[in-house]
Amino acid sequence: MTRRIIISISTAVLLLSTLNLKAQDPGFTQFYSNPLYLNPAFAGSIICPRLVMNYRNQWPAITGTYVTYSASYDQHFDALSGGLGILFYNDQAGEGTLNTTSASLLYSYRLQPSRNLTIKAGIQGTFQQRRIDWDKLTFPDMIDPRSGFTYLTSEQAPPKLSRTYADFSLGFLGFTDNFVTGFGVHHLTQPQEGFYRTQGRLPMKITAHIGGIIPLEGGLGKKRSDDTPTLAPNLLYMHQQNFNHLAYGFFFKKKPFNVGLMYRMNIGSPDAIMVLAGFQETHFKIGYSYDFTVSKLSSSTGGAHEISFIIEFPCPRKTIKRKIVTCPSFN
């Protein structure tokens, strides 16, 4: 009983604090397997239609875990000189006590200044809702020393238990056959997302990513086939308010299998070592990753599980053949 009370109060305090504090976006270990979430400029990047689904369960050993879902679809349209995409996202904190749901429309313009270089610029418009289930929260004044949770709380709920707002983001991307780099700026207008009118602006998020593909047979100058074994080093940096996230590592790919190892930290503080594995066939890819927490929370969190699934559909017959982005990815 004592343990349940402590956990319930801790969850309430954590979630209640988000009513007043500025939030941070959830991150994905398999960031290259969630391209539209990473950078709006990825919309239409592989030319052919693509469906992407992602699931993340963070700290499953703790009551009130964080579970995040996302799904996206994108493809290139010659008539628009670029790609269109849609992105849906849901984040549940505290077993659904705090829910964030969004739907986005993305467009990216494609420019190919040379045969080997492609540049893309993307824009994203988002409609987002943030909602709290007040009835799931528990507070210290609800506790009877003998009977547990017995009384009604004197804590006052905010005037509104949900908030909806518009959000906008930009992204840029450049790539060749063996190299990709880009950056994105999310939450350009820093919309008000708090449950109280004067508090809770969503801070701007700045993302930079860079990666390469190194063929292990034939050298960089030779044309690479799908069966060529490759090593793909990559790096991701994100800044949001006081949070500076850095992740780096590499993927090894020998079709149809992929493995990877990465390290993530908040500048000055270690976070996790991530192990990744994937399987790829002609039109679909599936990946799994596990985060081994190396921070002070390592003994109690249960790490994090993440699954990605990608379907790449055949191109429409009328689509003009163009260079396809070969992003460093383990799946």
C-alpha positions in Angstrom: 0.0 0.0 0.0 2.8 2.4 1.0 4.6 1.8 -2.3 1.5 2.3 -4.4 0.8 5.6 -2.5 4.3 6.9 -3.1 4.2 6.0 -6.8 0.7 7.5 -7.3 1.7 10.8 -5.6 4.9 11.0 -7.6 3.0 10.5 -10.8 0.5 13.2 -9.8 3.3 15.7 -9.0 5.1 15.0 -12.2 2.0 15.4 -14.4 0.6 18.3 -12.5 3.9 20.1 -12.9 3.5 20.0 -16.7 0.5 22.3 -16.4 2.9 25.1 -15.6 6.2 24.1 -17.0 7.3 24.2 -20.7 7.1 20.8 -22.3 9.7 18.9 -24.4 9.0 16.8 -27.5 9.4 13.0 -27.1 12.4 11.6 -29.0 12.8 8.4 -31.0 15.9 6.2 -30.8 15.2 5.1 -34.5 15.1 8.7 -35.7 15.9 7.8 -39.3 13.0 5.3 -39.3 10.6 8.2 -38.4 11.8 10.7 -41.1 8.8 13.1 -41.2 8.9 13.5 -37.4 12.6 14.2 -37.6 12.6 16.7 -40.4 9.7 18.0 -42.6 12.1 18.1 -45.6 12.0 14.3 -45.8 8.5 14.4 -47.2 8.7 12.7 -50.6 12.4 12.0 -50.3 12.3 8.5 -51.7 10.0 9.5 -54.5 7.7 6.4 -54.2 4.8 6.2 -51.7 5.9 5.3 -48.2 4.0 4.3 -45.0 5.8 4.5 -41.7 4.6 3.4 -38.2 6.4 3.8 -34.9 5.9 2.7 -31.3 7.9 3.7 -28.3 7.5 2.6 -24.6 9.8 4.5 -22.4 10.6 3.4 -18.8 8.1 0.5 -18.7 9.2 -0.5 -15.2 7.8 2.7 -13.7 4.1 3.2 -13.0 2.8 5.9 -15.4 5.0 5.0 -18.3 5.4 7.1 -21.4 4.0 5.5 -24.6 4.3 7.2 -28.0 2.8 6.3 -31.3 3.3 7.9 -34.7 2.2 7.1 -38.3 3.0 8.9 -41.5 2.5 8.7 -45.3 4.4 10.6 -48.0 5.3 10.5 -51.7 6.7 12.7 -54.4 4.5 14.5 -57.0 6.1 15.9 -60.2 3.3 18.4 -60.6 4.2 19.9 -57.3 8.0 19.8 -57.8 8.2 18.1 -54.4 6.7 15.8 -51.9 3.5 15.8 -49.7 3.2 14.0 -46.4 0.8 13.5 -43.5 1.9 12.7 -40.0 -0.2 11.6 -37.0 1.2 11.4 -33.5 0.0 10.5 -30.0 1.9 10.6 -26.7 0.4 9.2 -23.5 2.0 10.0 -20.1 1.0 8.5 -16.8 -1.1 5.7 -18.2 -3.1 8.2 -20.3 -3.4 10.9 -17.6 -1.8 13.4 -20.0 -2.4 13.0 -23.7 -1.0 14.9 -26.6 -2.4 14.2 -30.1 -1.5 15.9 -33.4 -2.1 15.8 -37.1 0.3 17.4 -39.6 0.4 18.2 -43.3 3.9 18.6 -44.9 5.2 19.8 -48.2 8.9 19.8 -49.3 10.3 21.4 -52.5 12.9 19.4 -54.4 15.9 21.0 -56.1 18.6 19.0 -57.9 21.5 21.4 -58.8 23.7 18.5 -60.0 23.5 14.9 -60.9 24.8 13.8 -57.5 23.3 16.4 -55.2 19.7 16.9 -54.1 18.4 19.7 -51.9 15.0 19.8 -50.2 13.2 22.4 -48.2 10.1 21.5 -46.2 7.3 23.2 -44.3 4.9 21.6 -41.8 1.6 22.7 -40.4 0.2 21.0 -37.4 -3.1 20.9 -35.4 -2.4 19.7 -31.9 -4.5 18.9 -28.8 -3.2 18.4 -25.3 -5.6 16.9 -22.7 -5.4 15.9 -19.0 -7.6 13.4 -17.3 -8.0 15.0 -13.9 -9.9 12.1 -12.4 -6.8 9.9 -12.7 -4.6 12.1 -10.5 -4.1 11.4 -6.8 -2.8 13.9 -4.2 -1.5 13.7 -0.6 -4.6 15.1 1.0 -6.7 12.2 -0.4 -4.8 9.7 1.9 -6.1 8.2 5.1 -3.2 6.8 7.2 -5.0 3.5 7.6 -7.3 3.2 4.6 -5.3 4.7 1.8 -7.0 6.9 -0.8 -10.3 7.8 0.9 -10.8 11.6 0.7 -11.6 14.1 -2.0 -8.7 16.4 -2.9 -8.8 20.2 -2.3 -6.6 20.7 -5.4 -8.3 22.8 -8.0 -8.5 21.6 -11.6 -7.5 24.1 -14.3 -10.4 26.0 -16.1 -10.1 23.8 -19.1 -8.8 20.2 -19.3 -7.9 20.3 -22.9 -6.1 22.8 -25.2 -5.9 22.9 -29.0 -3.6 25.1 -31.1 -1.8 25.4 -34.4 1.9 24.8 -34.8 4.4 25.3 -37.7 7.9 23.9 -38.5 10.6 24.2 -41.2 13.3 21.8 -42.4 16.1 21.6 -44.9 17.9 18.5 -46.3 20.8 17.8 -48.6 22.0 14.4 -49.8 24.1 12.4 -52.2 24.4 8.6 -52.7 26.6 8.3 -49.6 25.9 11.3 -47.5 22.9 13.1 -45.9 22.6 16.1 -43.7 19.8 18.4 -42.6 18.3 20.5 -39.9 14.8 21.4 -38.7 13.2 24.1 -36.6 10.0 23.0 -34.9 7.4 25.1 -33.1 8.3 28.4 -34.9 5.6 30.4 -33.2 6.0 28.7 -29.7 2.3 28.2 -29.3 0.6 28.4 -25.9 -0.1 24.8 -24.8 -0.4 25.2 -21.0 -3.7 24.7 -19.2 -3.5 28.2 -17.6 -3.6 31.2 -19.9 -0.4 32.9 -18.9 1.9 29.8 -18.7 3.1 26.9 -20.8 4.5 28.0 -24.1 6.0 25.2 -26.2 9.7 26.0 -26.7 11.2 26.0 -30.1 13.1 22.8 -31.0 16.2 22.9 -33.2 17.4 19.6 -34.8 20.6 18.9 -36.8 21.5 15.5 -38.2 24.3 14.1 -40.4 25.1 10.6 -41.6 27.0 8.7 -44.2 27.1 5.3 -45.9 30.5 3.6 -46.2 30.5 0.6 -48.6 32.7 -2.2 -47.2 33.2 -3.6 -50.7 34.1 -1.8 -53.9 35.0 1.6 -52.4 33.1 4.9 -52.4 33.5 5.5 -56.1 31.8 2.3 -57.2 28.1 2.0 -57.7 26.6 0.3 -54.6 24.1 -2.5 -54.9 21.5 -3.5 -52.3 23.6 -6.5 -51.4 26.7 -4.5 -50.6 27.6 -4.6 -46.9 27.8 -1.0 -45.5 28.7 0.8 -42.4 26.6 3.9 -41.6 27.9 6.4 -39.0 25.4 9.1 -37.9 24.9 11.9 -35.4 21.9 13.7 -34.1 21.8 16.9 -32.1 18.6 18.5 -30.6 18.2 21.7 -28.6 15.0 22.6 -26.8 14.9 25.1 -24.0 17.6 23.9 -21.5 17.8 20.4 -23.1 20.8 19.6 -25.3 20.4 16.1 -26.7 23.3 14.3 -28.5 23.1 10.8 -30.0 25.7 9.2 -32.2 26.7 5.7 -33.3 26.7 3.5 -36.4 24.7 0.9 -38.2 26.0 -2.2 -40.1 23.9 -3.5 -42.9 24.2 -6.8 -44.8 20.8 -7.3 -46.6 18.4 -8.5 -45.3 19.8 -7.9 -41.7 20.9 -4.7 -39.9 22.4 -4.1 -36.5 23.4 -0.9 -34.8 24.9 0.6 -31.6 24.4 4.2 -30.4 25.0 6.3 -27.4 22.7 9.1 -26.2 23.4 11.9 -23.7 22.1 15.2 -22.5 25.3 17.4 -22.8 27.2 16.7 -19.6 25.0 13.8 -18.4 24.9 10.3 -19.8 21.5 8.9 -20.8 21.4 5.5 -22.6 23.2 3.0 -24.7 21.0 1.8 -27.6 21.1 -1.5 -29.4 19.3 -1.8 -32.7 18.4 -4.6 -35.0 16.4 -4.7 -38.3 15.2 -6.8 -41.2 14.6 -5.6 -44.7 12.9 -7.0 -47.8 12.1 -5.4 -51.1 9.1 -3.4 -50.0 9.1 -3.5 -46.2 11.4 -2.9 -43.3 11.0 -3.6 -39.6 13.3 -2.5 -36.7 13.5 -3.0 -33.0 15.7 -1.1 -30.5 16.2 -1.2 -26.8 17.7 1.6 -24.6 19.9 0.5 -21.7 19.6 3.4 -19.3 23.0 4.5 -17.9 21.9 7.5 -15.9 21.1 7.4 -12.2 17.7 5.9 -13.1 19.3 2.8 -14.5 18.2 0.4 -11.8 14.5 1.2 -11.9 13.3 2.4 -15.4 13.3 -0.8 -17.5 14.9 1.1 -20.3 12.8 1.7 -23.4 11.5 -0.4 -26.2 10.9 0.9 -29.7 9.5 -0.7 -32.9 9.4 0.7 -36.4 7.7 -0.6 -39.5 8.1 0.9 -43.0 6.3 -0.1 -46.2 7.7 1.3 -49.5 5.1 0.9 -52.3 6.0 0.7 -56.0 6.1 4.0 -57.8 3.2 5.0 -60.1 4.1 4.3 -63.7 3.9 8.0 -64.7 6.4 9.1 -62.0 9.6 10.5 -63.5 12.6 8.5 -62.3 14.8 10.6 -60.0 17.6 10.0 -57.5 16.3 8.4 -54.3 17.7 9.5 -51.0 19.9 6.8 -49.4 19.8 7.9 -45.8 22.0 6.0 -43.3 19.5 3.7 -41.7 19.7 0.4 -39.9 16.4 -0.8 -41.5 
